[in-house]
Amino acid sequence: MEKKKSDVQIPNLERALKILEFIAQADSPKGISDVAKGLNFPKNTVFRIMNTLEANNYIVRDKKKKYSLSGKISYEASEL
């Protein structure tokens, strides 16, 4: 039996990528609630994923607890 494409994906990785895309396309920094509502994801899931992204320097949080992309993604892409 051949596996379907959806059978071999990692759901939380897919969510993390959608969160990064959402933040990248936003016209201003977004909070956890903004992202959760915009993507229709559970707030707790968004919180955990965004904490992981922040801990690994892919996003940054400002004083108002709003997030935007860090320079790490641009830097990593330029190194390819």
C-alpha positions in Angstrom: 0.0 0.0 0.0 1.4 3.4 -1.0 1.5 6.1 1.7 -0.4 9.3 1.0 1.5 12.5 1.4 -0.5 13.4 4.5 0.5 10.1 6.2 4.1 11.1 6.4 3.8 14.7 7.6 4.5 16.0 11.1 1.5 18.0 12.2 3.3 20.3 14.7 6.1 21.0 12.2 3.4 21.9 9.7 1.8 24.2 12.3 5.1 25.9 13.1 5.7 26.6 9.4 2.2 28.1 9.1 2.9 30.3 12.1 6.1 31.5 10.6 4.3 32.3 7.3 1.5 34.1 9.2 4.0 36.2 11.1 6.1 36.9 7.9 3.0 38.1 6.0 1.6 40.2 8.8 1.8 44.0 8.5 2.7 44.4 12.2 3.9 42.2 15.0 1.3 39.7 16.3 0.4 38.3 19.7 -0.3 34.7 20.5 -4.1 35.3 20.4 -3.8 37.1 17.0 -2.0 34.1 15.6 -4.3 31.5 17.1 -7.4 33.3 15.8 -5.8 34.0 12.4 -4.9 30.4 11.8 -7.7 28.8 13.8 -5.2 26.9 16.0 -5.6 26.2 19.7 -4.1 29.0 21.7 -2.0 26.6 23.9 -0.6 25.0 20.7 0.4 28.4 19.4 1.9 29.4 22.7 4.1 26.3 22.9 5.2 26.5 19.2 6.0 30.2 19.4 8.0 29.7 22.7 10.0 27.1 20.8 10.5 29.4 17.8 11.6 32.2 20.1 14.0 30.0 22.1 15.6 29.1 18.8 15.7 32.7 17.7 13.4 32.4 14.7 11.0 35.0 16.1 11.4 37.8 18.5 9.0 39.3 21.2 8.8 43.0 21.8 7.8 44.7 25.1 4.1 44.4 24.2 4.4 40.6 23.8 4.0 40.8 20.1 6.1 38.7 17.8 7.9 39.2 14.5 10.5 37.3 12.5 14.1 37.6 13.6 17.0 38.1 11.2 17.9 34.4 11.6 15.8 33.2 8.8 17.3 35.7 6.4 20.7 34.9 7.6 20.2 31.1 7.2 18.7 31.6 3.7 21.7 33.7 2.7 24.1 31.0 3.7 22.6 28.5 1.2 
